[in-house]
Amino acid sequence: MESIGLIMLIYVFVLAIFVGFELITKVPPTLHTPLMSGSNAISGITIVGAILSAGLEEFTISTILGLIAMIFATINVVGGFLVTDRMLKMFKKK
């Protein structure tokens, strides 16, 4: 019975990969800035989860992984906002 659940999870994962790839390749360049902002919001949620994981009182592997996730998600958010800001400056009149 457990193997059926695992097969369904793998099926959903592979299907999500194909659907995500098709959606991303069809996005016109004018929509890249809003999508970047959306991915920054998702990374912000990742930061909150990483802080909760890294802030545990005992020092375990989940604390270390939470710290690493927090570092990478913070880099992603800051870089995303810098790229979004630079892209928006291209559209301003001088």
N, CA, C and O of each residue as an XYZ file, in Angstrom:
376
protein
N       0.816     -1.184      0.000
C       0.000      0.000      0.000
C       0.871      1.264      0.000
O       0.522      2.259     -0.636
N       2.000      1.223      0.711
C       2.872      2.392      0.781
C       3.542      2.681     -0.554
O       3.829      3.839     -0.856
N       3.798      1.656     -1.360
C       4.452      1.871     -2.647
C       3.533      2.639     -3.605
O       4.018      3.385     -4.455
N       2.228      2.466     -3.477
C       1.283      3.208     -4.316
C       1.352      4.693     -3.981
O       1.309      5.536     -4.878
N       1.457      5.013     -2.707
C       1.592      6.409     -2.293
C       2.881      7.030     -2.794
O       2.893      8.185     -3.218
N       3.960      6.274     -2.747
C       5.246      6.764     -3.241
C       5.193      6.975     -4.752
O       5.713      7.969     -5.258
N       4.570      6.047     -5.470
C       4.440      6.191     -6.920
C       3.604      7.421     -7.262
O       3.925      8.131     -8.216
N       2.552      7.685     -6.514
C       1.721      8.867     -6.752
C       2.509     10.150     -6.488
O       2.381     11.119     -7.237
N       3.314     10.166     -5.440
C       4.133     11.342     -5.155
C       5.148     11.596     -6.264
O       5.349     12.741     -6.669
N       5.783     10.552     -6.751
C       6.731     10.696     -7.853
C       6.012     11.170     -9.114
O       6.526     12.021     -9.840
N       4.819     10.619     -9.377
C       4.024     11.016    -10.540
C       3.674     12.504    -10.475
O       3.820     13.215    -11.469
N       3.220     12.975     -9.332
C       2.871     14.385     -9.173
C       4.105     15.267     -9.323
O       4.031     16.335     -9.932
N       5.229     14.836     -8.778
C       6.473     15.595     -8.884
C       6.921     15.737    -10.338
O       7.259     16.837    -10.777
N       6.925     14.635    -11.086
C       7.333     14.673    -12.496
C       6.355     15.514    -13.313
O       6.774     16.278    -14.181
N       5.073     15.382    -13.047
C       4.067     16.186    -13.739
C       4.258     17.677    -13.447
O       4.118     18.506    -14.347
N       4.573     18.019    -12.208
C       4.821     19.421    -11.848
C       6.053     19.960    -12.562
O       6.079     21.130    -12.944
N       7.068     19.133    -12.749
C       8.263     19.568    -13.479
C       7.899     19.925    -14.914
O       8.288     20.983    -15.407
N       7.152     19.047    -15.590
C       6.789     19.307    -16.982
C       5.873     20.523    -17.121
O       6.070     21.346    -18.015
N       4.883     20.640    -16.255
C       3.967     21.782    -16.313
C       4.712     23.075    -16.001
O       4.501     24.082    -16.676
N       5.566     23.064    -15.006
C       6.350     24.253    -14.666
C       7.260     24.675    -15.799
O       7.379     25.866    -16.084
N       7.903     23.726    -16.446
C       8.789     24.050    -17.567
C       8.003     24.660    -18.719
O       8.448     25.637    -19.322
N       6.852     24.103    -19.030
C       6.027     24.640    -20.113
C       5.536     26.051    -19.782
O       5.511     26.918    -20.656
N       5.153     26.280    -18.549
C       4.672     27.613    -18.165
C       5.789     28.650    -18.213
O       5.584     29.762    -18.699
N       6.956     28.295    -17.716
C       8.068     29.245    -17.667
C       8.534     29.618    -19.074
O       8.846     30.780    -19.331
N       8.583     28.648    -19.983
C       9.057     28.953    -21.332
C       8.071     29.786    -22.134
O       8.452     30.390    -23.137
N       6.809     29.831    -21.713
C       5.795     30.598    -22.439
C       5.620     32.023    -21.903
O       4.809     32.779    -22.439
N       6.350     32.400    -20.874
C       6.198     33.722    -20.264
C       6.892     34.772    -21.131
O       8.076     34.636    -21.437
N       6.159     35.826    -21.529
C       6.809     36.893    -22.309
C       7.747     37.722    -21.427
O       7.568     37.770    -20.210
N       8.738     38.371    -22.028
C       9.714     39.134    -21.240
C       9.102     40.250    -20.387
O       9.682     40.627    -19.369
N       7.954     40.780    -20.779
C       7.349     41.865    -19.988
C       6.819     41.382    -18.648
O       6.581     42.196    -17.756
N       6.632     40.098    -18.488
C       6.114     39.566    -17.219
C       7.204     39.042    -16.292
O       6.896     38.547    -15.208
N       8.457     39.138    -16.688
C       9.525     38.594    -15.855
C       9.650     39.343    -14.531
O       9.928     38.725    -13.504
N       9.448     40.671    -14.535
C       9.565     41.439    -13.291
C       8.509     41.033    -12.265
O       8.861     40.807    -11.107
N       7.214     40.929    -12.640
C       6.239     40.453    -11.631
C       6.522     39.038    -11.145
O       6.296     38.730     -9.975
N       7.009     38.180    -12.022
C       7.331     36.822    -11.585
C       8.513     36.816    -10.622
O       8.556     36.018     -9.686
N       9.478     37.717    -10.861
C      10.617     37.837     -9.948
C      10.127     38.272     -8.569
O      10.604     37.770     -7.551
N       9.180     39.202     -8.538
C       8.633     39.651     -7.261
C       7.903     38.520     -6.550
O       7.979     38.392     -5.328
N       7.197     37.703     -7.321
C       6.516     36.556     -6.716
C       7.487     35.544     -6.145
O       7.250     34.990     -5.072
N       8.578     35.300     -6.855
C       9.574     34.352     -6.330
C      10.276     34.925     -5.106
O      10.686     34.172     -4.223
N      10.422     36.255     -5.038
C      10.987     36.866     -3.829
C      10.069     36.651     -2.635
O      10.537     36.413     -1.522
N       8.752     36.734     -2.867
C       7.803     36.496     -1.770
C       7.889     35.051     -1.286
O       7.820     34.794     -0.084
N       8.039     34.117     -2.207
C       8.169     32.708     -1.831
C       9.463     32.495     -1.043
O       9.480     31.739     -0.072
N      10.542     33.158     -1.456
C      11.803     33.033     -0.713
C      11.682     33.667      0.667
O      12.333     33.223      1.614
N      10.856     34.699      0.786
C      10.604     35.288      2.102
C       9.935     34.288      3.033
O      10.255     34.233      4.221
N       9.012     33.500      2.503
C       8.367     32.452      3.294
C       9.394     31.392      3.684
O       9.351     30.850      4.788
N      10.314     31.103      2.769
C      11.385     30.144      3.063
C      12.254     30.646      4.207
O      12.686     29.866      5.056
N      12.511     31.958      4.226
C      13.323     32.530      5.304
C      12.630     32.339      6.652
O      13.278     32.002      7.643
N      11.324     32.551      6.689
C      10.592     32.371      7.947
C      10.694     30.924      8.425
O      10.942     30.674      9.604
N      10.503     29.972      7.510
C      10.629     28.561      7.889
C      12.037     28.203      8.329
O      12.224     27.415      9.257
N      13.034     28.786      7.658
C      14.431     28.503      8.027
C      14.756     29.075      9.398
O      15.477     28.456     10.181
N      14.223     30.256      9.687
C      14.451     30.844     11.013
C      13.829     29.962     12.094
O      14.427     29.747     13.148
N      12.631     29.457     11.828
C      11.995     28.567     12.803
C      12.810     27.289     13.002
O      12.929     26.787     14.120
N      13.365     26.773     11.920
C      14.168     25.546     12.024
C      15.515     25.810     12.686
O      15.979     25.006     13.495
N      16.149     26.938     12.344
C      17.472     27.231     12.894
C      17.410     27.732     14.328
O      18.412     27.690     15.042
N      16.257     28.200     14.753
C      16.154     28.786     16.080
C      15.846     27.806     17.185
O      15.545     28.221     18.305
N      15.912     26.524     16.908
C      15.659     25.541     17.956
C      16.756     25.590     19.009
O      17.906     25.917     18.717
N      16.382     25.261     20.226
C      17.337     25.361     21.326
C      18.409     24.277     21.287
O      19.531     24.504     21.739
N      18.079     23.109     20.755
C      19.096     22.069     20.675
C      19.828     22.167     19.343
O      19.267     22.598     18.336
N      21.071     21.765     19.361
C      21.925     21.859     18.175
C      21.902     20.517     17.453
O      22.564     19.564     17.863
N      21.118     20.460     16.358
C      20.990     19.227     15.583
C      21.258     19.527     14.113
O      21.583     20.654     13.738
N      21.114     18.495     13.296
C      21.328     18.668     11.861
C      20.274     19.604     11.268
O      20.558     20.323     10.310
N      19.049     19.602     11.833
C      18.019     20.507     11.313
C      18.363     21.960     11.607
O      17.977     22.847     10.845
N      19.081     22.224     12.694
C      19.532     23.580     12.987
C      20.557     24.031     11.948
O      20.501     25.162     11.463
N      21.476     23.157     11.617
C      22.499     23.491     10.617
C      21.857     23.696      9.246
O      22.175     24.660      8.550
N      20.952     22.790      8.857
C      20.275     22.924      7.566
C      19.388     24.174      7.534
O      19.277     24.826      6.496
N      18.764     24.505      8.651
C      17.966     25.728      8.726
C      18.823     26.973      8.544
O      18.406     27.924      7.884
N      20.009     26.971      9.123
C      20.922     28.100      8.959
C      21.376     28.237      7.504
O      21.429     29.338      6.956
N      21.699     27.106      6.896
C      22.119     27.134      5.485
C      20.970     27.605      4.598
O      21.179     28.400      3.682
N      19.760     27.121      4.865
C      18.592     27.543      4.084
C      18.331     29.028      4.260
O      17.958     29.714      3.308
N      18.527     29.528      5.476
C      18.317     30.954      5.731
C      19.328     31.795      4.956
O      18.969     32.837      4.407
N      20.564     31.366      4.905
C      21.599     32.102      4.175
C      21.283     32.137      2.685
O      21.322     33.201      2.067
N      20.971     30.978      2.103
C      20.690     30.926      0.670
C      19.415     31.673      0.307
O      19.380     32.355     -0.718
N      18.374     31.564      1.115
C      17.129     32.268      0.824
C      17.324     33.779      0.939
O      16.738     34.537      0.167
N      18.139     34.222      1.890
C      18.415     35.651      2.022
C      19.188     36.169      0.810
O      18.901     37.255      0.307
N      20.156     35.401      0.345
C      20.885     35.788     -0.865
C      19.930     35.868     -2.049
O      20.029     36.784     -2.866
N      19.015     34.923     -2.146
C      18.053     34.905     -3.236
C      17.125     36.127     -3.181
O      16.861     36.742     -4.214
N      16.637     36.478     -2.008
C      15.735     37.630     -1.867
C      16.464     38.926     -2.202
O      15.954     39.743     -2.970
N      17.636     39.119     -1.642
C      18.381     40.358     -1.894
C      18.749     40.474     -3.370
O      18.578     41.536     -3.968
N      19.248     39.400     -3.957
C      19.589     39.426     -5.381
C      18.367     39.659     -6.251
O      18.437     40.396     -7.234
N      17.260     39.044     -5.905
C      16.025     39.235     -6.668
C      15.538     40.667     -6.615
O      15.117     41.219     -7.632
N      15.593     41.280     -5.433
C      15.167     42.673     -5.328
C      16.113     43.606     -6.087
O      15.668     44.587     -6.681
N      17.407     43.308     -6.070
C      18.349     44.140     -6.826
C      18.086     44.041     -8.329
O      18.104     45.049     -9.035
N      17.844     42.829     -8.811
C      17.560     42.654    -10.237
C      16.239     43.319    -10.607
O      16.143     43.970    -11.647
N      15.219     43.159     -9.763
C      13.919     43.787    -10.029
C      14.049     45.295    -10.046
O      13.481     45.953    -10.918
N      14.784     45.857     -9.099
C      14.978     47.311     -9.060
C      15.704     47.799    -10.312
O      15.348     48.830    -10.882
N      16.701     47.066    -10.726
C      17.447     47.457    -11.935
C      16.557     47.379    -13.176
O      16.635     48.242    -14.050
N      15.715     46.353    -13.255
C      14.814     46.229    -14.393
C      13.780     47.358    -14.409
O      13.446     47.881    -15.473
N      13.277     47.731    -13.241
C      12.285     48.806    -13.183
C      12.897     50.153    -13.518
O      12.218     51.018    -14.071
N      14.170     50.347    -13.191
C      14.847     51.600    -13.553
C      14.988     51.742    -15.055
O      15.072     52.864    -15.555
N      15.014     50.643    -15.788
C      15.109     50.707    -17.247
C      13.868     51.334    -17.861
O      13.945     51.900    -18.951
N      12.724     51.248    -17.186
C      11.471     51.749    -17.736
C      11.176     53.195    -17.321
O      10.225     53.790    -17.829
N      11.960     53.769    -16.420
C      11.731     55.153    -15.984
C      12.267     56.119    -17.010
O      13.288     55.870    -17.651
N      11.557     57.237    -17.157
C      12.038     58.280    -18.072
C      13.141     59.063    -17.414
O      13.140     59.273    -16.201
N      14.086     59.494    -18.230
C      15.229     60.224    -17.691
C      14.975     61.712    -17.678
O      15.837     62.481    -17.255
